[in-house]
Amino acid sequence: DLYRDDGIVHVIVTGAQEAESVLWVSSYFGASRYDGRNWRSFYNFDSGLPSDFHNNVRARSSEEAWYCTDKGAGVITEFATNTWVAYTRNPNGKGGKAIVTRDKEVLETVEMPAGITIGPDSAIWFTLQTGNKIGRIDYTGDLNFFDLPEPPMYPTSIVAGPDGNLWFTCYFGESIGRLTPTAWAMTGFQNIL
């Protein structure tokens, strides 16, 4: 590729998919988009892609495509504004982060869950390891976070138990926690080890 936006980024293509008359392409050295008239190339240095080494692509529309890279997933969520979300893993443990960018300007960084389960209340419960929190989101999108006791426990895995409680492990403190979801609120925590 001699010039930006003059075609597919590299001859080794790892995936291609059409959506709404737009072709999205992944390759070993970047990504491309073709609208039937113009090519647009995307590289790590000028987009929200976590890496230039791509394994595959899935197109959702002419504005949105998901790229699988060796360092995480990159999603162009709005082509017109060059808005991306990069999902990367925490190299030191579970979880990770999502970084939202527009033209390489970071708009927001969000911690990703380390563990996730469906609770006895049919809500999704998850752990935020570095945030020392347990999170809950219900079918309406209502999101709540519950702080764990200090010092930080770094919650990791979480499961719904047959007793109606949520049980989770903690990286520090050598503990297993029990959370009782009553009236959509955390009503108890026990360090049982």
C-alpha positions, 0 to 999 in steps of 0.5 A: 500500500503506497498511499493511504486510502488507495485500496486494501491495506495489505495483500494478506486479507483475513476477512471481508464482509459487506453490509448496506453496500459497504465492504469492510476488510481486515488484513495483517497490517490494518483495516479497510472500508470500501463504499463502492467508490472510495477506500478508507484505511484504518491503522492503530496510529490513526484509529481506535484499533488496539493493533494492526494485526487483524484476524477477522471482521464482522460488519453490522452496518455501513457505519459499524464494524467489529475487528478482532486483533491480536491485542483485543477487539476494535469497533468502529461505531460511527464511521462519519465521526471516526468513533471507535471502542477498543476492548483490551484485556488486563495483562495482569489479571482478569477483566480489562478496559474499553477505550472510546475514542474519536479521531484518537482523542480519548472520550472515555475509559471504562473498566470491563468485568472480570466475572459475570453471572445471571443472578437469582433476580434475573439481573446480570451481576458482575465483578470489577476487579480493580474498582473493588465493586460488584455491579448489577444491570437489569433488563431495563438497563438500570445499572448499580454498583456496590462497593466492597469493604476496604482494603481492596478485595479485587473481586474476580469470579461470581456465581449465583448459588442455589441458596439465592445468594451471589458468591464471589471470590476475591484475589486479595484477602483470601476470601469468598464473599456472599452477597444477598440480592434483596430488593435489588440491593446488596444487603450483606457481605461475609468474608467466610474464610 
